[in-house]
Every structure is written in C-alpha cells, then in structure tokens.
Amino acid sequence: MMKRTISASLLALSLGYTAPTLAQESPHSFSGNAALVSNYLFRGVTLSDDKPALQVGGDYEHASGFYAGVWGSSYDNGGDTEVEVDWWGGYSFAINDDISLDFSATRYYYYDVGGHTTEYKAAADLYGANVAAHYDVTLKSWYFEANYDFALAEALTLTPHAGIVRPDEDDADSAYDLGVTLDYGFNDYLGVFAGVVYHEEEKEAYVVGVTASF
C-alpha cells in the first residue's frame, strides 16, 4: 500500500498537477427538532391551557461558538390563531472541561394576542449543573434557574429544575417553580419524556411528549 501511494504521488508530480486534498470538516452545523406535547409548560405555567401543542425548531452553530435559532409552538391564551415564534442568537465557550459560559438574546413573538418581548441570558455549565439568569426587558423582571442532568442509564436522564421570578419593582412579589423531567432516547433521532411542575401561584401541571431531532 505504501509503495502504491508513493508511485501515485510521483505520477502526479510528473504530470504537472497536484492531487486534490481531502475536504475539511465544515465549521457550520444545522439541526432541527420537533415535538408533540400534551401541555406547553413554560417556567411552571401552562401556556396551552393544559391542552396539547405542536412545536418545531431549527438551530445553527458555528465552530467558533456563535449560534442562532428559531422555534415555534402553538398555544392557547384566548386568541383565534395563536402561534408563538422565538428567535435568538448567542455565543458560548468552554473555560475548561468542567466549566462553560453562554450569553444570548431571545425575541419572543406571540401572534394574535401580542405581549412580545426580548430577554437576555447569561448562563454557565458548572461540573454538570446548569445555572442561568434571564432578564425580560418588557416585564422588567429577572428569572433565575438551576438544572442538573442525572444519567440513570445510557438513554435515560432525570432532570430536576428550580426557578424563581424576581421583578425589579420592590413591591412586586417573587414566585418560584419546581419541576422534574424524565427523558428516554430511543436513538439519536427519536425520544419521549414525561414531567411534572409546581408553581407557587399556580396548580401543579403534568406533561408527556414525543420528540424528534434531524
């Protein structure tokens, strides 16, 4: 095999051209996702009136750490054609094998009922735990959260969650939410999950869903 490779190289030189090099791996990556859920839950509150929702999204990532995405979901808040569309961009980077940081901005758009807003996020992955601070420029409030993934088996993950809303106004009340989600992946493309959440000012809510990645 080595002799054959050397001969081919000499032939290329004698003919006056250079053999093409192997294509380098692209720094760009694209992915998509879709989910059918029994309840659209956002920070402990149902946004679909405890009804099913269809959700679809797409993501772009660059090897440098920059990323962008778009995501949409049906919901139920008293309008006729209720569709939420979110889009975002950000930058993430690793400090070492155990710590990484993430900064982003997200625009939330609610077709038909309004209430659009922009939110900024600063997050960190710390030894397997994820902590994040979000600031909503319309509501003028902070949302702090912490999550941790426990690998119960090769394809089974348990994720507890805790979050709290803290408005800027001193006389406004804070409210916390708690939740836990169990995810199972059949393969790289298809999975199922189930979860339960509790919100301080709402009733507890439950969700099951099917997810697809492509």
NORSULCOR-V685496 format. One record per run of one state. SS is the DSSP state (H for helix, E for strand, - for the rest). FROM is the first residue (numbers start at 1). TO is the last residue. Records with the same first field share a line. If there is no record, write none. Layout:
SS: FROM-TO, FROM-TO
//
This chain:
-: 1-1, 15-27, 38-40, 43-44, 47-52, 63-65, 75-82, 95-98, 112-116, 127-128, 137-140, 154-155, 168-174, 186-189, 200-204, 214-214
H: 2-14
E: 28-37, 41-42, 45-46, 53-62, 66-74, 83-94, 99-111, 117-126, 129-136, 141-153, 156-167, 175-185, 190-199, 205-213
//
